[in-house]
């Protein structure tokens, strides 16, 4: 049946800011008639054609569908191996697409950093995806590919060198340059709003195992990565990192999906390296003030209208190309030599790198990851694609993995 599909990938939302970056990346990397059969998708053919003309994309098919019409979505997803969607916040616009893919057996990748919504997709559509063979892979951008694969790569090296994984891994953001993604901010705000109305959402947000439910596992209390402190393993002060709330949950879900290769007693924390105690304290205080302000309805409304970046707002091409990030992952074990690996990205994290990451994740799922190797279900990038995705990102997407 897969051979009868028209496309390997449809980029859904290709007329949006991030979607057009993904389309541009796929065209520059794979062309219009190369090994990857792909199309630009969205609601408006006119807007998609305007984007194609603006980017100089020729020969790439344009497909349209009504996101509010299930029959229209069913027709869309059955025409492709993989849906690559950049349309968020996903808790507002993504559920029907996940449902359609899970029913049709179509693979799916997104940029979701919305753990409560992701848990809903696991609970509501995990069984349907398993039955149909659909691989639903969330968080295929800066959150959470560099972190999920960084831990995976470190533990792979640990087993090769020491014969066993590290019980504890520390993710430490060493350097980053790039503007906040308007889409990411919108997702954060939508999640905080949902948490104000639903205790179940708040419970997922505060639970490091919120995406990895397993009543049979004997898993430990995780380190507190919300409090600034001096980290002897890096020799620096460390501060809370805004994406840790989603990245940590994906790391623990990967461990669950792969049947605990990191161990059931695995510990993970994720923080930013700071120049001083005062700098770390300022970051923590700023995050607390921001979260508190967003939680207050009138203040949130003001910030959304006048201050916060809107979905689709983003840096210029020069700013994207000047951006970068460096993340260290430190393996710590009581009876094992410490090991550090570094993951580097060559563009700003929110847009320049993210558009390449999700593009290659879609290609990897379509061409490199047979359904006999990864069954249907709701996955993480590391658990679904592992070494194959590392290879693609290293050779094509400007991501590097190295042992320090």
C-alpha positions in Angstrom: 0.0 0.0 0.0 2.9 2.4 0.7 4.0 2.1 -2.9 0.7 3.6 -4.0 1.2 6.8 -2.0 1.8 9.9 -4.0 4.5 11.4 -1.6 7.1 10.5 1.0 6.5 13.8 2.9 3.9 16.5 3.0 5.0 19.7 4.8 1.8 20.8 6.4 1.7 24.5 7.1 4.2 25.3 4.5 2.9 28.9 4.1 3.8 29.7 7.8 7.1 31.1 8.9 8.6 27.8 10.1 6.9 25.8 7.4 8.4 27.8 4.6 11.8 27.3 6.2 11.3 23.6 6.1 10.1 23.7 2.5 13.1 25.8 1.6 15.5 23.4 3.3 14.0 20.3 1.6 14.1 22.0 -1.8 17.7 23.2 -1.4 18.8 19.7 -0.1 16.7 17.3 -2.1 15.3 19.3 -5.0 11.9 18.7 -6.6 12.5 15.4 -8.4 15.2 13.7 -6.4 15.1 10.7 -4.0 12.5 12.4 -1.7 9.0 12.8 -3.1 7.5 15.7 -1.2 4.8 18.3 -1.4 3.8 21.6 0.2 0.5 21.5 2.1 -1.9 23.9 3.7 -5.4 25.4 3.5 -4.7 27.9 0.8 -3.2 27.0 -2.6 -2.8 30.7 -3.3 -0.7 31.3 -0.2 1.4 28.1 -0.9 2.1 29.2 -4.5 3.1 32.7 -3.3 5.6 31.0 -0.9 6.9 28.8 -3.6 7.4 31.7 -5.9 9.1 33.8 -3.2 11.5 31.0 -2.4 12.1 30.0 -6.0 10.7 26.6 -5.4 9.6 25.0 -8.8 8.2 21.6 -9.6 7.1 20.8 -6.0 3.4 19.7 -5.8 1.0 21.8 -3.8 -1.8 20.0 -1.8 -4.6 21.5 0.2 -7.0 20.3 2.8 -9.5 21.7 5.3 -8.1 21.1 8.8 -11.6 21.3 10.2 -13.0 18.6 7.9 -12.0 15.0 8.9 -12.7 13.6 5.5 -10.5 16.2 3.9 -7.7 15.3 6.4 -8.2 11.6 5.8 -7.6 12.1 2.1 -4.6 14.2 2.8 -2.8 11.8 5.1 -3.5 8.7 2.9 -1.6 10.4 0.1 1.8 10.4 1.9 4.1 8.3 4.0 4.8 11.1 6.5 3.0 14.3 7.6 5.5 16.9 8.7 3.5 19.6 10.5 4.7 23.0 11.8 1.2 24.2 12.7 1.0 25.0 16.4 0.1 25.4 19.2 -0.6 21.7 18.6 -3.1 21.6 21.5 -5.2 24.0 19.4 -4.6 22.8 15.9 -2.9 19.4 16.0 -5.3 16.8 17.5 -7.4 16.1 14.4 -4.3 15.6 12.3 -2.8 13.1 14.8 -6.2 11.3 14.9 -6.3 11.0 11.1 -2.7 9.8 10.9 -3.3 7.2 13.7 -6.3 5.9 11.8 -4.7 5.7 8.4 -1.3 4.3 9.4 0.5 7.5 8.2 3.7 8.5 10.0 3.8 12.0 11.6 6.4 14.4 12.9 5.9 17.7 14.7 7.6 20.4 16.7 5.5 20.1 19.8 6.9 21.2 23.1 3.5 20.8 24.8 3.8 17.8 27.2 0.2 17.8 28.5 -1.2 17.7 24.9 1.4 15.0 24.0 0.2 12.9 26.9 -3.3 13.2 25.7 -2.2 12.0 22.3 -0.5 9.0 23.9 -3.6 8.1 25.9 -6.1 8.8 23.1 -4.4 7.6 20.0 -1.5 5.4 21.1 -3.4 2.1 20.7 -4.9 3.2 17.3 -1.4 4.1 16.0 0.0 0.8 17.2 -2.8 -1.1 15.4 -2.5 0.9 12.1 1.3 1.1 12.1 1.5 4.9 12.3 4.6 6.3 14.0 3.6 9.5 15.8 6.9 11.3 16.6 6.6 14.5 18.7 9.2 17.1 19.5 11.4 16.9 16.4 12.9 20.4 16.7 15.3 22.1 19.1 13.0 20.6 21.7 13.8 17.9 21.9 16.2 16.3 19.3 19.5 17.7 20.5 18.7 16.6 24.1 17.0 13.3 23.4 19.7 12.2 21.0 22.5 13.8 23.1 21.6 11.4 26.0 21.2 8.5 23.6 24.6 9.2 22.1 26.3 9.5 25.5 24.8 6.3 26.7 25.8 4.5 23.5 29.4 5.6 24.1 29.2 4.6 27.7 28.2 1.0 26.8 30.9 0.8 24.2 33.6 2.1 26.5 32.5 0.8 29.9 30.0 -2.0 29.1 27.1 -0.2 30.9 25.2 3.1 30.8 25.6 5.9 33.3 23.1 6.0 36.1 23.0 9.8 36.0 23.3 12.2 33.0 23.5 16.0 33.3 22.4 18.0 30.3 24.1 21.4 30.4 23.5 24.2 27.9 26.9 25.8 27.5 26.1 28.5 24.9 23.2 29.6 22.8 22.4 32.4 20.4 19.0 33.0 18.9 15.7 34.7 19.4 12.8 33.1 21.1 10.4 31.4 18.7 7.0 33.0 18.6 5.5 29.5 18.1 7.3 28.2 21.2 6.1 31.1 23.3 2.5 30.6 22.0 2.7 26.9 23.0 4.0 27.8 26.5 1.2 30.3 27.0 -1.4 27.9 25.7 -0.1 25.2 28.1 -0.1 27.5 31.1 -3.7 28.6 30.2 -4.8 24.9 30.0 -3.1 24.2 33.3 -5.1 26.9 35.0 -8.3 25.1 34.1 -7.3 21.4 34.4 -5.5 19.8 37.3 -4.5 16.9 35.1 -2.5 19.2 32.9 -0.6 20.6 35.9 0.1 17.1 37.1 1.8 16.2 33.8 3.8 19.4 33.7 5.4 18.8 37.2 6.0 15.1 36.7 9.3 14.2 35.1 7.7 10.9 34.1 4.6 12.6 32.7 5.2 11.2 29.2 6.5 7.8 30.5 3.6 6.2 32.5 4.7 2.9 33.9 3.1 1.7 37.1 5.4 -1.4 37.3 8.7 0.6 37.2 10.7 1.4 40.3 12.0 4.8 39.2 13.7 7.4 41.5 12.9 10.9 42.4 14.7 13.1 39.9 17.2 15.9 40.6 15.8 19.4 41.2 16.8 21.4 38.0 14.8 24.5 38.9 17.2 25.7 41.6 20.4 27.5 40.8 23.5 25.9 42.3 27.2 25.3 41.8 27.8 22.2 39.7 31.1 20.5 40.4 31.0 18.4 37.2 31.0 21.5 35.0 32.9 23.8 37.4 30.2 26.5 36.9 27.0 27.8 38.4 23.9 26.5 36.7 20.5 28.0 36.2 17.1 26.6 35.2 16.7 26.0 31.4 13.3 26.9 30.0 13.0 23.8 27.7 13.9 21.3 30.4 10.2 20.8 31.3 9.7 19.1 27.9 13.1 17.8 27.1 13.4 15.8 30.4 10.1 14.2 29.8 11.1 13.1 26.3 14.4 11.6 27.6 12.5 9.6 30.2 10.0 8.5 27.6 12.8 7.3 25.3 14.2 5.2 28.2 10.7 3.7 28.6 10.1 3.0 24.9 13.5 1.3 24.5 12.9 -0.9 27.6 15.1 1.0 30.0 18.6 0.8 28.4 19.6 3.7 30.7 18.2 1.7 33.7 15.0 2.1 35.8 17.0 4.1 38.3 18.2 6.6 35.7 18.6 10.2 36.8 18.5 13.2 34.4 18.7 17.0 34.9 18.9 19.8 32.4 20.2 23.3 33.2 22.1 26.3 31.7 25.7 27.0 32.6 26.1 30.5 34.0 29.1 32.8 34.5 28.4 33.4 38.2 26.1 32.8 41.1 24.4 36.2 40.5 23.9 35.4 36.8 22.3 32.0 37.6 20.1 33.6 40.3 18.9 36.3 37.8 17.9 33.6 35.3 16.0 31.7 37.9 14.3 34.9 39.1 13.4 36.0 35.6 11.8 32.6 34.7 9.8 32.7 37.9 8.5 36.2 37.2 7.6 35.3 33.6 5.8 32.2 34.6 3.9 34.0 37.3 2.9 36.8 35.0 1.7 34.4 32.3 -0.4 32.6 34.9 -2.4 35.8 35.6 -5.2 36.3 33.1 -5.1 40.1 32.7 -1.3 40.3 32.6 -1.2 37.4 30.1 -3.7 39.2 27.8 -1.6 42.3 27.9 1.7 40.4 27.2 0.1 38.5 24.3 -1.2 41.6 22.7 1.7 44.0 23.1 4.9 42.2 24.2 5.3 38.5 23.4 6.3 37.4 19.9 3.5 36.1 17.8 3.5 32.7 16.0 5.3 33.3 12.7 7.4 36.1 14.2 11.0 35.2 13.7 14.6 36.3 13.0 16.0 37.4 9.7 18.1 35.0 7.6 21.3 36.7 8.7 20.2 36.3 12.4 19.3 32.7 11.8 22.7 31.9 10.2 24.6 33.8 13.0 22.9 31.7 15.6 24.2 28.5 17.2 24.0 26.3 20.3 26.3 24.1 22.3 25.1 21.5 24.8 27.2 19.2 27.0 26.0 15.9 28.4 28.0 14.6 31.3 27.7 11.0 32.4 28.3 10.4 36.1 28.6 7.0 37.8 29.8 5.9 41.2 32.1 3.2 39.7 32.5 4.5 36.1 34.8 7.1 34.7 33.0 10.4 33.9 32.4 11.0 30.2 31.2 14.2 28.4 29.8 14.5 24.9 28.9 17.7 23.1 26.1 18.4 20.7 26.4 21.5 18.6 24.0 23.2 16.2 25.1 25.6 13.4 22.0 27.9 13.3 19.7 29.6 15.7 17.8 27.0 17.7 14.2 28.2 17.3 14.1 28.4 13.5 17.3 27.9 11.5 18.3 24.6 13.2 14.8 23.5 14.0 13.7 23.6 10.3 16.6 21.3 9.4 16.0 19.0 12.3 12.3 18.3 11.5 13.0 18.1 7.8 15.6 15.4 8.3 13.5 13.6 10.9 10.7 13.4 8.3 13.1 12.0 5.7 14.6 9.6 8.1 11.2 8.2 9.1 10.1 8.0 5.5 13.2 6.4 3.9 15.5 5.1 6.7 13.2 3.6 9.3 11.2 0.6 8.1 8.0 -0.2 10.0 9.5 -3.6 10.7 12.2 -1.8 12.8 9.9 0.7 14.5 6.4 -0.4 15.1 3.3 1.9 15.2 2.8 4.0 18.3 3.6 7.4 19.9 7.4 7.8 19.8 10.3 10.1 20.7 13.0 10.9 18.1 15.7 8.8 19.8 13.6 5.8 20.3 12.0 5.9 16.9 15.1 6.6 14.7 18.2 6.6 16.9 21.5 6.0 15.0 19.9 6.6 11.6 18.7 10.1 12.7 22.1 10.9 14.2 23.8 10.0 10.9 21.4 12.1 8.9 21.6 15.2 11.1 25.4 14.9 11.3 25.9 14.7 7.5 23.2 17.1 6.3 21.6 19.3 9.1 24.6 21.0 10.8 24.4 19.0 14.0 27.5 17.5 15.5 28.0 14.8 18.2 31.4 14.4 19.7 33.2 13.0 22.8 35.1 15.6 24.8 
